[in-house]
Amino acid sequence: MAARFHELKVASIARETPEAVAVGFEVPDDLREAFAFRPGQYLTLATDIDGQEARRSYSICSAPGEPTLRVGVKKVLDGRFSSFVNEKLSVGDVIRGASPRLGARATTISCSPPAPASRRCCRSPRPCSPTNPTARSR
């Protein structure tokens, strides 16, 4: 399914480090439901740079329910999009954003056979036991 992009106005840009900014976006009331998110989701942004569309995805770093939707963008060597955001994007500019998507999903892992309770289950920090034969991966 193709992502549907909406125009988002840049509400804030905070310089977090010499190479990174946190960008906050105003989400219009009619798009609040489409941009509701859970921790761990990411936001795909799109803009035209030198006449070509560029898209990048960034983890959402605001808490659910905050009035602005924020992402952190670290400038990377030869990164067209990250350089644009760090050097040229300004408060009041409009950029396209797709509704938040799920990031890496936690999966259930079973120990076969279950490890003794004193040992860790697979890659999980939780020990296996007769009552906890499965654990969630990180």
Secondary structure, 3 states (H helix, E strand, C coil): CCCCEEEEEEEEEEEEECCEEEEEEECCHHHCCCCCCCCCCEEEEEEEECCEEEEEEEEECCCCCCCEEEEEEECCCCCHHHHHHHHCCCCCCEEEEECCECCCCCCEEECCCCCCCCCECCCCCCECECCECEEECC
